[in-house]
Amino acid sequence: MDRETRNAAIAAAWILLLFGLAAYFLPTIMLAAGKVSTVLAVVIAALFMVGLFVVLWLRGRNQRKKGL
Protein backbone atom coordinates (compact mmCIF):
# COMPACT_ATOMS: atom_id res chain seq x y z
CA MET A 1 0.00 0.00 0.00
CA ASP A 2 1.55 3.26 -1.09
CA ARG A 3 1.28 6.56 0.77
CA GLU A 4 -1.61 8.03 -1.24
CA THR A 5 -3.70 4.89 -0.93
CA ARG A 6 -3.06 4.73 2.80
CA ASN A 7 -4.03 8.39 3.23
CA ALA A 8 -7.23 7.83 1.25
CA ALA A 9 -8.09 4.83 3.42
CA ILE A 10 -7.47 6.83 6.60
CA ALA A 11 -9.64 9.70 5.34
CA ALA A 12 -12.42 7.29 4.41
CA ALA A 13 -12.24 5.67 7.85
CA TRP A 14 -12.53 9.07 9.56
CA ILE A 15 -15.50 10.05 7.41
CA LEU A 16 -17.27 6.77 8.17
CA LEU A 17 -16.48 7.02 11.87
CA LEU A 18 -17.70 10.61 12.23
CA PHE A 19 -20.89 10.10 10.24
CA GLY A 20 -21.47 6.76 11.96
CA LEU A 21 -21.33 8.44 15.36
CA ALA A 22 -23.59 11.22 14.13
CA ALA A 23 -26.07 8.65 12.78
CA TYR A 24 -26.00 6.81 16.11
CA PHE A 25 -26.93 9.95 18.04
CA LEU A 26 -29.24 11.40 15.38
CA PRO A 27 -32.49 9.89 16.76
CA THR A 28 -31.77 11.30 20.23
CA ILE A 29 -30.96 14.70 18.77
CA MET A 30 -34.09 14.65 16.62
CA LEU A 31 -36.32 13.71 19.56
CA ALA A 32 -34.86 16.55 21.63
CA ALA A 33 -35.29 18.99 18.74
CA GLY A 34 -38.80 17.64 18.10
CA LYS A 35 -39.86 18.77 21.56
CA VAL A 36 -38.96 22.31 20.52
CA SER A 37 -40.22 22.17 16.94
CA THR A 38 -40.99 19.37 14.50
CA VAL A 39 -39.67 21.52 11.66
CA LEU A 40 -36.34 21.83 13.50
CA ALA A 41 -36.12 18.03 13.77
CA VAL A 42 -36.73 17.67 10.03
CA VAL A 43 -34.11 20.33 9.26
CA ILE A 44 -31.54 18.52 11.43
CA ALA A 45 -32.20 15.22 9.64
CA ALA A 46 -32.02 16.90 6.23
CA LEU A 47 -28.74 18.62 7.13
CA PHE A 48 -27.26 15.29 8.19
CA MET A 49 -28.22 13.59 4.93
CA VAL A 50 -27.12 16.49 2.73
CA GLY A 51 -23.90 16.86 4.75
CA LEU A 52 -22.92 13.26 4.06
CA PHE A 53 -23.36 13.68 0.31
CA VAL A 54 -21.56 17.03 0.30
CA VAL A 55 -18.55 15.58 2.12
CA LEU A 56 -18.38 12.62 -0.26
CA TRP A 57 -18.84 14.89 -3.29
CA LEU A 58 -16.06 17.22 -2.13
CA ARG A 59 -13.77 14.26 -1.44
CA GLY A 60 -14.40 12.85 -4.92
CA ARG A 61 -13.87 16.23 -6.51
CA ASN A 62 -10.59 16.64 -4.67
CA GLN A 63 -9.44 13.17 -5.76
CA ARG A 64 -10.30 13.93 -9.41
CA LYS A 65 -8.39 17.19 -9.15
CA LYS A 66 -5.30 15.29 -7.95
CA GLY A 67 -5.70 12.80 -10.79
CA LEU A 68 -6.31 9.76 -8.59
Predicted model as a PDB file, atoms N, CA, C, CB and O in Angstrom, pLDDT in the B-factor column:
MODEL        1                                                                  
ATOM      1  N   MET A   1       0.847  -1.171   0.000  1.00 76.00           N  
ATOM      2  CA  MET A   1       0.000   0.000   0.000  1.00 76.00           C  
ATOM      3  C   MET A   1       0.897   1.241   0.000  1.00 76.00           C  
ATOM      4  CB  MET A   1      -0.966  -0.006   1.225  1.00 76.00           C  
ATOM      5  O   MET A   1       1.705   1.444   0.907  1.00 76.00           O  
ATOM      6  N   ASP A   2       0.737   2.059  -1.032  1.00 82.00           N  
ATOM      7  CA  ASP A   2       1.553   3.263  -1.091  1.00 82.00           C  
ATOM      8  C   ASP A   2       0.956   4.374  -0.217  1.00 82.00           C  
ATOM      9  CB  ASP A   2       1.688   3.743  -2.545  1.00 82.00           C  
ATOM     10  O   ASP A   2      -0.114   4.214   0.371  1.00 82.00           O  
ATOM     11  N   ARG A   3       1.655   5.473  -0.148  1.00 81.00           N  
ATOM     12  CA  ARG A   3       1.279   6.555   0.771  1.00 81.00           C  
ATOM     13  C   ARG A   3      -0.084   7.164   0.438  1.00 81.00           C  
ATOM     14  CB  ARG A   3       2.339   7.644   0.746  1.00 81.00           C  
ATOM     15  O   ARG A   3      -0.889   7.409   1.336  1.00 81.00           O  
ATOM     16  N   GLU A   4      -0.345   7.408  -0.849  1.00 76.00           N  
ATOM     17  CA  GLU A   4      -1.611   8.033  -1.240  1.00 76.00           C  
ATOM     18  C   GLU A   4      -2.796   7.118  -0.965  1.00 76.00           C  
ATOM     19  CB  GLU A   4      -1.582   8.410  -2.717  1.00 76.00           C  
ATOM     20  O   GLU A   4      -3.851   7.583  -0.533  1.00 76.00           O  
ATOM     21  N   THR A   5      -2.633   5.833  -1.209  1.00 82.00           N  
ATOM     22  CA  THR A   5      -3.699   4.885  -0.931  1.00 82.00           C  
ATOM     23  C   THR A   5      -3.963   4.791   0.562  1.00 82.00           C  
ATOM     24  CB  THR A   5      -3.353   3.514  -1.492  1.00 82.00           C  
ATOM     25  O   THR A   5      -5.114   4.708   0.991  1.00 82.00           O  
ATOM     26  N   ARG A   6      -2.901   4.802   1.347  1.00 89.00           N  
ATOM     27  CA  ARG A   6      -3.060   4.734   2.802  1.00 89.00           C  
ATOM     28  C   ARG A   6      -3.761   5.984   3.320  1.00 89.00           C  
ATOM     29  CB  ARG A   6      -1.692   4.566   3.491  1.00 89.00           C  
ATOM     30  O   ARG A   6      -4.639   5.891   4.177  1.00 89.00           O  
ATOM     31  N   ASN A   7      -3.381   7.151   2.808  1.00 85.00           N  
ATOM     32  CA  ASN A   7      -4.030   8.391   3.228  1.00 85.00           C  
ATOM     33  C   ASN A   7      -5.508   8.410   2.844  1.00 85.00           C  
ATOM     34  CB  ASN A   7      -3.318   9.593   2.613  1.00 85.00           C  
ATOM     35  O   ASN A   7      -6.341   8.894   3.611  1.00 85.00           O  
ATOM     36  N   ALA A   8      -5.834   7.894   1.680  1.00 83.00           N  
ATOM     37  CA  ALA A   8      -7.232   7.825   1.251  1.00 83.00           C  
ATOM     38  C   ALA A   8      -8.023   6.886   2.151  1.00 83.00           C  
ATOM     39  CB  ALA A   8      -7.329   7.364  -0.212  1.00 83.00           C  
ATOM     40  O   ALA A   8      -9.169   7.171   2.496  1.00 83.00           O  
ATOM     41  N   ALA A   9      -7.417   5.776   2.530  1.00 88.00           N  
ATOM     42  CA  ALA A   9      -8.094   4.831   3.423  1.00 88.00           C  
ATOM     43  C   ALA A   9      -8.304   5.435   4.811  1.00 88.00           C  
ATOM     44  CB  ALA A   9      -7.286   3.529   3.534  1.00 88.00           C  
ATOM     45  O   ALA A   9      -9.348   5.224   5.428  1.00 88.00           O  
ATOM     46  N   ILE A  10      -7.330   6.175   5.295  1.00 92.00           N  
ATOM     47  CA  ILE A  10      -7.466   6.826   6.598  1.00 92.00           C  
ATOM     48  C   ILE A  10      -8.561   7.890   6.548  1.00 92.00           C  
ATOM     49  CB  ILE A  10      -6.125   7.457   7.033  1.00 92.00           C  
ATOM     50  O   ILE A  10      -9.365   7.996   7.474  1.00 92.00           O  
ATOM     51  N   ALA A  11      -8.596   8.669   5.482  1.00 88.00           N  
ATOM     52  CA  ALA A  11      -9.637   9.697   5.341  1.00 88.00           C  
ATOM     53  C   ALA A  11     -11.022   9.067   5.259  1.00 88.00           C  
ATOM     54  CB  ALA A  11      -9.379  10.556   4.092  1.00 88.00           C  
ATOM     55  O   ALA A  11     -11.971   9.566   5.864  1.00 88.00           O  
ATOM     56  N   ALA A  12     -11.138   7.976   4.516  1.00 89.00           N  
ATOM     57  CA  ALA A  12     -12.424   7.288   4.414  1.00 89.00           C  
ATOM     58  C   ALA A  12     -12.854   6.722   5.766  1.00 89.00           C  
ATOM     59  CB  ALA A  12     -12.347   6.165   3.374  1.00 89.00           C  
ATOM     60  O   ALA A  12     -14.035   6.767   6.111  1.00 89.00           O  
ATOM     61  N   ALA A  13     -11.914   6.199   6.519  1.00 93.00           N  
ATOM     62  CA  ALA A  13     -12.236   5.666   7.848  1.00 93.00           C  
ATOM     63  C   ALA A  13     -12.728   6.778   8.778  1.00 93.00           C  
ATOM     64  CB  ALA A  13     -11.004   4.969   8.463  1.00 93.00           C  
ATOM     65  O   ALA A  13     -13.680   6.575   9.532  1.00 93.00           O  
ATOM     66  N   TRP A  14     -12.092   7.944   8.730  1.00 94.00           N  
ATOM     67  CA  TRP A  14     -12.529   9.071   9.559  1.00 94.00           C  
ATOM     68  C   TRP A  14     -13.925   9.543   9.170  1.00 94.00           C  
ATOM     69  CB  TRP A  14     -11.539  10.230   9.444  1.00 94.00           C  
ATOM     70  O   TRP A  14     -14.752   9.827  10.036  1.00 94.00           O  
ATOM     71  N   ILE A  15     -14.185   9.625   7.882  1.00 92.00           N  
ATOM     72  CA  ILE A  15     -15.502  10.046   7.407  1.00 92.00           C  
ATOM     73  C   ILE A  15     -16.563   9.062   7.884  1.00 92.00           C  
ATOM     74  CB  ILE A  15     -15.521  10.159   5.864  1.00 92.00           C  
ATOM     75  O   ILE A  15     -17.606   9.472   8.394  1.00 92.00           O  
ATOM     76  N   LEU A  16     -16.304   7.775   7.723  1.00 93.00           N  
ATOM     77  CA  LEU A  16     -17.267   6.769   8.167  1.00 93.00           C  
ATOM     78  C   LEU A  16     -17.464   6.802   9.673  1.00 93.00           C  
ATOM     79  CB  LEU A  16     -16.816   5.386   7.739  1.00 93.00           C  
ATOM     80  O   LEU A  16     -18.589   6.669  10.155  1.00 93.00           O  
ATOM     81  N   LEU A  17     -16.388   6.977  10.414  1.00 96.00           N  
ATOM     82  CA  LEU A  17     -16.482   7.025  11.873  1.00 96.00           C  
ATOM     83  C   LEU A  17     -17.299   8.229  12.335  1.00 96.00           C  
ATOM     84  CB  LEU A  17     -15.082   7.070  12.496  1.00 96.00           C  
ATOM     85  O   LEU A  17     -18.195   8.088  13.167  1.00 96.00           O  
ATOM     86  N   LEU A  18     -16.999   9.399  11.804  1.00 94.00           N  
ATOM     87  CA  LEU A  18     -17.705  10.611  12.227  1.00 94.00           C  
ATOM     88  C   LEU A  18     -19.185  10.579  11.850  1.00 94.00           C  
ATOM     89  CB  LEU A  18     -17.047  11.836  11.613  1.00 94.00           C  
ATOM     90  O   LEU A  18     -20.040  10.930  12.663  1.00 94.00           O  
ATOM     91  N   PHE A  19     -19.483  10.166  10.637  1.00 94.00           N  
ATOM     92  CA  PHE A  19     -20.886  10.103  10.239  1.00 94.00           C  
ATOM     93  C   PHE A  19     -21.594   8.922  10.902  1.00 94.00           C  
ATOM     94  CB  PHE A  19     -21.001   9.999   8.715  1.00 94.00           C  
ATOM     95  O   PHE A  19     -22.803   8.983  11.124  1.00 94.00           O  
ATOM     96  N   GLY A  20     -20.873   7.862  11.219  1.00 95.00           N  
ATOM     97  CA  GLY A  20     -21.473   6.761  11.963  1.00 95.00           C  
ATOM     98  C   GLY A  20     -21.866   7.185  13.367  1.00 95.00           C  
ATOM     99  O   GLY A  20     -22.949   6.844  13.843  1.00 95.00           O  
ATOM    100  N   LEU A  21     -20.994   7.925  14.029  1.00 96.00           N  
ATOM    101  CA  LEU A  21     -21.329   8.439  15.359  1.00 96.00           C  
ATOM    102  C   LEU A  21     -22.497   9.417  15.289  1.00 96.00           C  
ATOM    103  CB  LEU A  21     -20.108   9.121  15.992  1.00 96.00           C  
ATOM    104  O   LEU A  21     -23.390   9.394  16.137  1.00 96.00           O  
ATOM    105  N   ALA A  22     -22.483  10.270  14.280  1.00 95.00           N  
ATOM    106  CA  ALA A  22     -23.588  11.219  14.128  1.00 95.00           C  
ATOM    107  C   ALA A  22     -24.904  10.475  13.867  1.00 95.00           C  
ATOM    108  CB  ALA A  22     -23.293  12.212  12.977  1.00 95.00           C  
ATOM    109  O   ALA A  22     -25.946  10.859  14.398  1.00 95.00           O  
ATOM    110  N   ALA A  23     -24.862   9.431  13.064  1.00 95.00           N  
ATOM    111  CA  ALA A  23     -26.067   8.652  12.782  1.00 95.00           C  
ATOM    112  C   ALA A  23     -26.554   7.918  14.030  1.00 95.00           C  
ATOM    113  CB  ALA A  23     -25.800   7.651  11.652  1.00 95.00           C  
ATOM    114  O   ALA A  23     -27.757   7.741  14.219  1.00 95.00           O  
ATOM    115  N   TYR A  24     -25.630   7.497  14.871  1.00 97.00           N  
ATOM    116  CA  TYR A  24     -25.999   6.805  16.112  1.00 97.00           C  
ATOM    117  C   TYR A  24     -26.763   7.745  17.054  1.00 97.00           C  
ATOM    118  CB  TYR A  24     -24.736   6.254  16.818  1.00 97.00           C  
ATOM    119  O   TYR A  24     -27.739   7.346  17.688  1.00 97.00           O  
ATOM    120  N   PHE A  25     -26.304   8.992  17.134  1.00 97.00           N  
ATOM    121  CA  PHE A  25     -26.934   9.948  18.041  1.00 97.00           C  
ATOM    122  C   PHE A  25     -28.046  10.767  17.382  1.00 97.00           C  
ATOM    123  CB  PHE A  25     -25.891  10.878  18.592  1.00 97.00           C  
ATOM    124  O   PHE A  25     -28.721  11.540  18.063  1.00 97.00           O  
ATOM    125  N   LEU A  26     -28.245  10.614  16.093  1.00 96.00           N  
ATOM    126  CA  LEU A  26     -29.242  11.404  15.377  1.00 96.00           C  
ATOM    127  C   LEU A  26     -30.660  11.221  15.921  1.00 96.00           C  
ATOM    128  CB  LEU A  26     -29.217  11.043  13.917  1.00 96.00           C  
ATOM    129  O   LEU A  26     -31.357  12.223  16.081  1.00 96.00           O  
ATOM    130  N   PRO A  27     -31.129  10.009  16.215  1.00 96.00           N  
ATOM    131  CA  PRO A  27     -32.491   9.888  16.765  1.00 96.00           C  
ATOM    132  C   PRO A  27     -32.675  10.639  18.083  1.00 96.00           C  
ATOM    133  CB  PRO A  27     -32.831   8.427  16.973  1.00 96.00           C  
ATOM    134  O   PRO A  27     -33.714  11.262  18.300  1.00 96.00           O  
ATOM    135  N   THR A  28     -31.685  10.585  18.954  1.00 96.00           N  
ATOM    136  CA  THR A  28     -31.774  11.305  20.225  1.00 96.00           C  
ATOM    137  C   THR A  28     -31.821  12.806  19.996  1.00 96.00           C  
ATOM    138  CB  THR A  28     -30.591  10.948  21.130  1.00 96.00           C  
ATOM    139  O   THR A  28     -32.597  13.518  20.633  1.00 96.00           O  
ATOM    140  N   ILE A  29     -30.989  13.278  19.085  1.00 96.00           N  
ATOM    141  CA  ILE A  29     -30.959  14.705  18.768  1.00 96.00           C  
ATOM    142  C   ILE A  29     -32.286  15.136  18.146  1.00 96.00           C  
ATOM    143  CB  ILE A  29     -29.787  15.026  17.812  1.00 96.00           C  
ATOM    144  O   ILE A  29     -32.809  16.202  18.470  1.00 96.00           O  
ATOM    145  N   MET A  30     -32.826  14.313  17.261  1.00 95.00           N  
ATOM    146  CA  MET A  30     -34.091  14.650  16.616  1.00 95.00           C  
ATOM    147  C   MET A  30     -35.247  14.662  17.611  1.00 95.00           C  
ATOM    148  CB  MET A  30     -34.385  13.666  15.493  1.00 95.00           C  
ATOM    149  O   MET A  30     -36.126  15.519  17.527  1.00 95.00           O  
ATOM    150  N   LEU A  31     -35.253  13.721  18.551  1.00 96.00           N  
ATOM    151  CA  LEU A  31     -36.315  13.713  19.559  1.00 96.00           C  
ATOM    152  C   LEU A  31     -36.239  14.954  20.445  1.00 96.00           C  
ATOM    153  CB  LEU A  31     -36.228  12.445  20.419  1.00 96.00           C  
ATOM    154  O   LEU A  31     -37.264  15.544  20.785  1.00 96.00           O  
ATOM    155  N   ALA A  32     -35.022  15.345  20.819  1.00 96.00           N  
ATOM    156  CA  ALA A  32     -34.859  16.549  21.633  1.00 96.00           C  
ATOM    157  C   ALA A  32     -35.280  17.787  20.837  1.00 96.00           C  
ATOM    158  CB  ALA A  32     -33.392  16.688  22.113  1.00 96.00           C  
ATOM    159  O   ALA A  32     -35.942  18.672  21.380  1.00 96.00           O  
ATOM    160  N   ALA A  33     -34.907  17.857  19.567  1.00 96.00           N  
ATOM    161  CA  ALA A  33     -35.293  18.993  18.739  1.00 96.00           C  
ATOM    162  C   ALA A  33     -36.789  18.969  18.449  1.00 96.00           C  
ATOM    163  CB  ALA A  33     -34.500  18.995  17.428  1.00 96.00           C  
ATOM    164  O   ALA A  33     -37.414  20.020  18.311  1.00 96.00           O  
ATOM    165  N   GLY A  34     -37.363  17.774  18.357  1.00 95.00           N  
ATOM    166  CA  GLY A  34     -38.796  17.645  18.098  1.00 95.00           C  
ATOM    167  C   GLY A  34     -39.648  18.179  19.227  1.00 95.00           C  
ATOM    168  O   GLY A  34     -40.788  18.586  19.002  1.00 95.00           O  
ATOM    169  N   LYS A  35     -39.118  18.185  20.433  1.00 96.00           N  
ATOM    170  CA  LYS A  35     -39.858  18.770  21.557  1.00 96.00           C  
ATOM    171  C   LYS A  35     -39.953  20.289  21.405  1.00 96.00           C  
ATOM    172  CB  LYS A  35     -39.180  18.408  22.899  1.00 96.00           C  
ATOM    173  O   LYS A  35     -40.914  20.911  21.857  1.00 96.00           O  
ATOM    174  N   VAL A  36     -38.947  20.870  20.766  1.00 95.00           N  
ATOM    175  CA  VAL A  36     -38.959  22.313  20.517  1.00 95.00           C  
ATOM    176  C   VAL A  36     -39.813  22.612  19.288  1.00 95.00           C  
ATOM    177  CB  VAL A  36     -37.515  22.856  20.323  1.00 95.00           C  
ATOM    178  O   VAL A  36     -40.726  23.437  19.335  1.00 95.00           O  
ATOM    179  N   SER A  37     -39.502  21.930  18.191  1.00 95.00           N  
ATOM    180  CA  SER A  37     -40.219  22.168  16.938  1.00 95.00           C  
ATOM    181  C   SER A  37     -40.023  20.956  16.023  1.00 95.00           C  
ATOM    182  CB  SER A  37     -39.720  23.484  16.242  1.00 95.00           C  
ATOM    183  O   SER A  37     -38.909  20.454  15.875  1.00 95.00           O  
ATOM    184  N   THR A  38     -41.102  20.501  15.421  1.00 95.00           N  
ATOM    185  CA  THR A  38     -40.986  19.374  14.497  1.00 95.00           C  
ATOM    186  C   THR A  38     -40.224  19.784  13.236  1.00 95.00           C  
ATOM    187  CB  THR A  38     -42.382  18.835  14.126  1.00 95.00           C  
ATOM    188  O   THR A  38     -39.509  18.976  12.644  1.00 95.00           O  
ATOM    189  N   VAL A  39     -40.381  21.025  12.839  1.00 96.00           N  
ATOM    190  CA  VAL A  39     -39.666  21.522  11.663  1.00 96.00           C  
ATOM    191  C   VAL A  39     -38.159  21.498  11.923  1.00 96.00           C  
ATOM    192  CB  VAL A  39     -40.134  22.957  11.301  1.00 96.00           C  
ATOM    193  O   VAL A  39     -37.376  21.163  11.034  1.00 96.00           O  
ATOM    194  N   LEU A  40     -37.760  21.854  13.138  1.00 96.00           N  
ATOM    195  CA  LEU A  40     -36.342  21.828  13.495  1.00 96.00           C  
ATOM    196  C   LEU A  40     -35.784  20.404  13.411  1.00 96.00           C  
ATOM    197  CB  LEU A  40     -36.136  22.398  14.912  1.00 96.00           C  
ATOM    198  O   LEU A  40     -34.657  20.208  12.955  1.00 96.00           O  
ATOM    199  N   ALA A  41     -36.559  19.420  13.846  1.00 95.00           N  
ATOM    200  CA  ALA A  41     -36.119  18.029  13.767  1.00 95.00           C  
ATOM    201  C   ALA A  41     -35.930  17.593  12.311  1.00 95.00           C  
ATOM    202  CB  ALA A  41     -37.132  17.110  14.467  1.00 95.00           C  
ATOM    203  O   ALA A  41     -34.972  16.893  11.983  1.00 95.00           O  
ATOM    204  N   VAL A  42     -36.836  18.006  11.461  1.00 96.00           N  
ATOM    205  CA  VAL A  42     -36.731  17.673  10.028  1.00 96.00           C  
ATOM    206  C   VAL A  42     -35.508  18.349   9.418  1.00 96.00           C  
ATOM    207  CB  VAL A  42     -38.016  18.103   9.264  1.00 96.00           C  
ATOM    208  O   VAL A  42     -34.793  17.740   8.623  1.00 96.00           O  
ATOM    209  N   VAL A  43     -35.268  19.596   9.786  1.00 96.00           N  
ATOM    210  CA  VAL A  43     -34.115  20.328   9.260  1.00 96.00           C  
ATOM    211  C   VAL A  43     -32.818  19.655   9.696  1.00 96.00           C  
ATOM    212  CB  VAL A  43     -34.140  21.798   9.731  1.00 96.00           C  
ATOM    213  O   VAL A  43     -31.886  19.545   8.898  1.00 96.00           O  
ATOM    214  N   ILE A  44     -32.741  19.206  10.933  1.00 96.00           N  
ATOM    215  CA  ILE A  44     -31.537  18.523  11.426  1.00 96.00           C  
ATOM    216  C   ILE A  44     -31.296  17.235  10.641  1.00 96.00           C  
ATOM    217  CB  ILE A  44     -31.665  18.211  12.938  1.00 96.00           C  
ATOM    218  O   ILE A  44     -30.165  16.956  10.243  1.00 96.00           O  
ATOM    219  N   ALA A  45     -32.341  16.456  10.416  1.00 95.00           N  
ATOM    220  CA  ALA A  45     -32.197  15.217   9.644  1.00 95.00           C  
ATOM    221  C   ALA A  45     -31.771  15.513   8.206  1.00 95.00           C  
ATOM    222  CB  ALA A  45     -33.516  14.425   9.652  1.00 95.00           C  
ATOM    223  O   ALA A  45     -30.919  14.822   7.648  1.00 95.00           O  
ATOM    224  N   ALA A  46     -32.367  16.536   7.619  1.00 96.00           N  
ATOM    225  CA  ALA A  46     -32.019  16.898   6.230  1.00 96.00           C  
ATOM    226  C   ALA A  46     -30.569  17.367   6.150  1.00 96.00           C  
ATOM    227  CB  ALA A  46     -32.967  18.006   5.696  1.00 96.00           C  
ATOM    228  O   ALA A  46     -29.855  17.009   5.214  1.00 96.00           O  
ATOM    229  N   LEU A  47     -30.128  18.162   7.120  1.00 96.00           N  
ATOM    230  CA  LEU A  47     -28.740  18.620   7.128  1.00 96.00           C  
ATOM    231  C   LEU A  47     -27.763  17.458   7.256  1.00 96.00           C  
ATOM    232  CB  LEU A  47     -28.519  19.608   8.264  1.00 96.00           C  
ATOM    233  O   LEU A  47     -26.701  17.465   6.633  1.00 96.00           O  
ATOM    234  N   PHE A  48     -28.119  16.464   8.061  1.00 95.00           N  
ATOM    235  CA  PHE A  48     -27.259  15.288   8.191  1.00 95.00           C  
ATOM    236  C   PHE A  48     -27.130  14.563   6.853  1.00 95.00           C  
ATOM    237  CB  PHE A  48     -27.813  14.332   9.263  1.00 95.00           C  
ATOM    238  O   PHE A  48     -26.025  14.226   6.430  1.00 95.00           O  
ATOM    239  N   MET A  49     -28.256  14.324   6.193  1.00 94.00           N  
ATOM    240  CA  MET A  49     -28.217  13.588   4.926  1.00 94.00           C  
ATOM    241  C   MET A  49     -27.492  14.378   3.843  1.00 94.00           C  
ATOM    242  CB  MET A  49     -29.634  13.254   4.463  1.00 94.00           C  
ATOM    243  O   MET A  49     -26.679  13.818   3.108  1.00 94.00           O  
ATOM    244  N   VAL A  50     -27.776  15.661   3.740  1.00 96.00           N  
ATOM    245  CA  VAL A  50     -27.117  16.491   2.733  1.00 96.00           C  
ATOM    246  C   VAL A  50     -25.627  16.615   3.053  1.00 96.00           C  
ATOM    247  CB  VAL A  50     -27.775  17.893   2.661  1.00 96.00           C  
ATOM    248  O   VAL A  50     -24.790  16.597   2.151  1.00 96.00           O  
ATOM    249  N   GLY A  51     -25.300  16.741   4.337  1.00 94.00           N  
ATOM    250  CA  GLY A  51     -23.902  16.856   4.749  1.00 94.00           C  
ATOM    251  C   GLY A  51     -23.069  15.660   4.326  1.00 94.00           C  
ATOM    252  O   GLY A  51     -21.934  15.812   3.877  1.00 94.00           O  
ATOM    253  N   LEU A  52     -23.640  14.464   4.472  1.00 92.00           N  
ATOM    254  CA  LEU A  52     -22.921  13.258   4.057  1.00 92.00           C  
ATOM    255  C   LEU A  52     -22.598  13.296   2.567  1.00 92.00           C  
ATOM    256  CB  LEU A  52     -23.744  12.005   4.385  1.00 92.00           C  
ATOM    257  O   LEU A  52     -21.467  13.021   2.165  1.00 92.00           O  
ATOM    258  N   PHE A  53     -23.588  13.635   1.751  1.00 94.00           N  
ATOM    259  CA  PHE A  53     -23.356  13.675   0.310  1.00 94.00           C  
ATOM    260  C   PHE A  53     -22.399  14.796  -0.089  1.00 94.00           C  
ATOM    261  CB  PHE A  53     -24.673  13.840  -0.422  1.00 94.00           C  
ATOM    262  O   PHE A  53     -21.607  14.636  -1.017  1.00 94.00           O  
ATOM    263  N   VAL A  54     -22.470  15.921   0.604  1.00 95.00           N  
ATOM    264  CA  VAL A  54     -21.562  17.029   0.297  1.00 95.00           C  
ATOM    265  C   VAL A  54     -20.122  16.646   0.622  1.00 95.00           C  
ATOM    266  CB  VAL A  54     -21.965  18.296   1.080  1.00 95.00           C  
ATOM    267  O   VAL A  54     -19.215  16.930  -0.160  1.00 95.00           O  
ATOM    268  N   VAL A  55     -19.908  16.010   1.758  1.00 92.00           N  
ATOM    269  CA  VAL A  55     -18.551  15.584   2.124  1.00 92.00           C  
ATOM    270  C   VAL A  55     -18.013  14.586   1.108  1.00 92.00           C  
ATOM    271  CB  VAL A  55     -18.536  14.962   3.537  1.00 92.00           C  
ATOM    272  O   VAL A  55     -16.868  14.702   0.673  1.00 92.00           O  
ATOM    273  N   LEU A  56     -18.829  13.605   0.724  1.00 89.00           N  
ATOM    274  CA  LEU A  56     -18.376  12.618  -0.256  1.00 89.00           C  
ATOM    275  C   LEU A  56     -18.154  13.255  -1.629  1.00 89.00           C  
ATOM    276  CB  LEU A  56     -19.391  11.476  -0.366  1.00 89.00           C  
ATOM    277  O   LEU A  56     -17.214  12.891  -2.336  1.00 89.00           O  
ATOM    278  N   TRP A  57     -19.007  14.197  -2.008  1.00 93.00           N  
ATOM    279  CA  TRP A  57     -18.843  14.887  -3.288  1.00 93.00           C  
ATOM    280  C   TRP A  57     -17.551  15.701  -3.293  1.00 93.00           C  
ATOM    281  CB  TRP A  57     -20.053  15.802  -3.570  1.00 93.00           C  
ATOM    282  O   TRP A  57     -16.798  15.661  -4.266  1.00 93.00           O  
ATOM    283  N   LEU A  58     -17.287  16.442  -2.207  1.00 91.00           N  
ATOM    284  CA  LEU A  58     -16.057  17.223  -2.128  1.00 91.00           C  
ATOM    285  C   LEU A  58     -14.822  16.334  -2.138  1.00 91.00           C  
ATOM    286  CB  LEU A  58     -16.061  18.082  -0.878  1.00 91.00           C  
ATOM    287  O   LEU A  58     -13.811  16.674  -2.752  1.00 91.00           O  
ATOM    288  N   ARG A  59     -14.906  15.202  -1.462  1.00 88.00           N  
ATOM    289  CA  ARG A  59     -13.774  14.261  -1.441  1.00 88.00           C  
ATOM    290  C   ARG A  59     -13.498  13.719  -2.849  1.00 88.00           C  
ATOM    291  CB  ARG A  59     -14.059  13.088  -0.461  1.00 88.00           C  
ATOM    292  O   ARG A  59     -12.347  13.654  -3.282  1.00 88.00           O  
ATOM    293  N   GLY A  60     -14.557  13.336  -3.550  1.00 88.00           N  
ATOM    294  CA  GLY A  60     -14.399  12.851  -4.922  1.00 88.00           C  
ATOM    295  C   GLY A  60     -13.861  13.913  -5.858  1.00 88.00           C  
ATOM    296  O   GLY A  60     -13.033  13.631  -6.724  1.00 88.00           O  
ATOM    297  N   ARG A  61     -14.332  15.125  -5.683  1.00 91.00           N  
ATOM    298  CA  ARG A  61     -13.865  16.233  -6.508  1.00 91.00           C  
ATOM    299  C   ARG A  61     -12.383  16.510  -6.269  1.00 91.00           C  
ATOM    300  CB  ARG A  61     -14.688  17.490  -6.224  1.00 91.00           C  
ATOM    301  O   ARG A  61     -11.628  16.778  -7.204  1.00 91.00           O  
ATOM    302  N   ASN A  62     -11.986  16.440  -5.011  1.00 86.00           N  
ATOM    303  CA  ASN A  62     -10.588  16.638  -4.670  1.00 86.00           C  
ATOM    304  C   ASN A  62      -9.708  15.519  -5.250  1.00 86.00           C  
ATOM    305  CB  ASN A  62     -10.425  16.708  -3.150  1.00 86.00           C  
ATOM    306  O   ASN A  62      -8.599  15.776  -5.719  1.00 86.00           O  
ATOM    307  N   GLN A  63     -10.205  14.300  -5.214  1.00 83.00           N  
ATOM    308  CA  GLN A  63      -9.438  13.170  -5.764  1.00 83.00           C  
ATOM    309  C   GLN A  63      -9.308  13.303  -7.276  1.00 83.00           C  
ATOM    310  CB  GLN A  63     -10.111  11.822  -5.404  1.00 83.00           C  
ATOM    311  O   GLN A  63      -8.244  13.023  -7.829  1.00 83.00           O  
ATOM    312  N   ARG A  64     -10.380  13.728  -7.957  1.00 86.00           N  
ATOM    313  CA  ARG A  64     -10.304  13.926  -9.413  1.00 86.00           C  
ATOM    314  C   ARG A  64      -9.317  15.034  -9.760  1.00 86.00           C  
ATOM    315  CB  ARG A  64     -11.695  14.262  -9.988  1.00 86.00           C  
ATOM    316  O   ARG A  64      -8.597  14.952 -10.755  1.00 86.00           O  
ATOM    317  N   LYS A  65      -9.293  16.067  -8.928  1.00 85.00           N  
ATOM    318  CA  LYS A  65      -8.389  17.193  -9.153  1.00 85.00           C  
ATOM    319  C   LYS A  65      -6.935  16.741  -9.056  1.00 85.00           C  
ATOM    320  CB  LYS A  65      -8.666  18.320  -8.141  1.00 85.00           C  
ATOM    321  O   LYS A  65      -6.079  17.214  -9.803  1.00 85.00           O  
ATOM    322  N   LYS A  66      -6.660  15.818  -8.127  1.00 78.00           N  
ATOM    323  CA  LYS A  66      -5.302  15.290  -7.954  1.00 78.00           C  
ATOM    324  C   LYS A  66      -4.949  14.262  -9.016  1.00 78.00           C  
ATOM    325  CB  LYS A  66      -5.153  14.670  -6.576  1.00 78.00           C  
ATOM    326  O   LYS A  66      -3.783  13.898  -9.168  1.00 78.00           O  
ATOM    327  N   GLY A  67      -5.960  13.787  -9.758  1.00 73.00           N  
ATOM    328  CA  GLY A  67      -5.697  12.802 -10.792  1.00 73.00           C  
ATOM    329  C   GLY A  67      -5.659  11.383 -10.282  1.00 73.00           C  
ATOM    330  O   GLY A  67      -5.043  10.517 -10.903  1.00 73.00           O  
ATOM    331  N   LEU A  68      -6.309  11.127  -9.154  1.00 62.00           N  
ATOM    332  CA  LEU A  68      -6.314   9.757  -8.594  1.00 62.00           C  
ATOM    333  C   LEU A  68      -7.504   8.990  -9.062  1.00 62.00           C  
ATOM    334  CB  LEU A  68      -6.298   9.782  -7.075  1.00 62.00           C  
ATOM    335  O   LEU A  68      -7.672   7.827  -8.696  1.00 62.00           O  
TER     336      LEU A  68                                                      
ENDMDL                                                                          
END                                                                             
